[in-house]
Amino acid sequence: MRTRYHGGRELDRIDHKILRALQHNARLSITELAEQVGLTATPCAERVKRLEETGVILGYHARLNPQKLAAPLLVFVELKLSRKSSELFDDLRHAVAAIPEVLECHLIAGDFDYLLKARLPDMSHYRRLLGDILLRLPGAAESRSYIVMEEVKETLALPLPD
């Protein structure tokens, strides 16, 4: 199966195999990757390079254990703004980017305007994040929080066709 990605190029079955393998283990050598996907090293390396250059592969990251790094508390916060404008959205985007505890921030449709994901050491840090930072963000009018009691599934792997 072929799929198109932004830029108009097509991904084939081998590209999907490469992406699936790298999502599972990005530390594979080109030789190991080539063996897994049924290519020799040179064409495999060329495909990986093309996937990187076209932005299909954005980067390679180490996945850290938040429990072992004093950030076991996972919190989602919905944030409603007092008004909507592109200026305010830009201001909020820059302010949130400067908060290291906020891992993700998404402009969303619905009753609230943004959904934030944060990792924190404990409830007192959550209180500080909410009171001292989030409610002082440009245009912040209301928030609703969700404290995660159990992480059932978390992955960065995207589903790919076989």
HELIX and SHEET records of a PDB file:
HELIX    1   1 ARG A   13  HIS A   24  1                                  12    
HELIX    2   2 ILE A   30  VAL A   37  1                                   8    
HELIX    3   3 ALA A   41  GLU A   53  1                                  13    
HELIX    4   4 PRO A   66  LEU A   69  5                                   4    
HELIX    5   5 SER A   86  ALA A   97  1                                  12    
HELIX    6   6 MET A  123  ARG A  128  1                                   6    
HELIX    7   7 LEU A  129  ILE A  133  3                                   5    
HELIX    8   8 LEU A  134  ARG A  136  5                                   3    
SHEET    1   A 2 THR A   3  ARG A   4  0                                        
SHEET    2   A 2 GLU A  10  LEU A  11 -1                                        
SHEET    1   B 4 VAL A 102  LEU A 107  0                                        
SHEET    2   B 4 TYR A 114  LEU A 120 -1                                        
SHEET    3   B 4 LEU A  73  LEU A  81 -1                                        
SHEET    4   B 4 ALA A 140  ILE A 147 -1                                        
END                                                                             
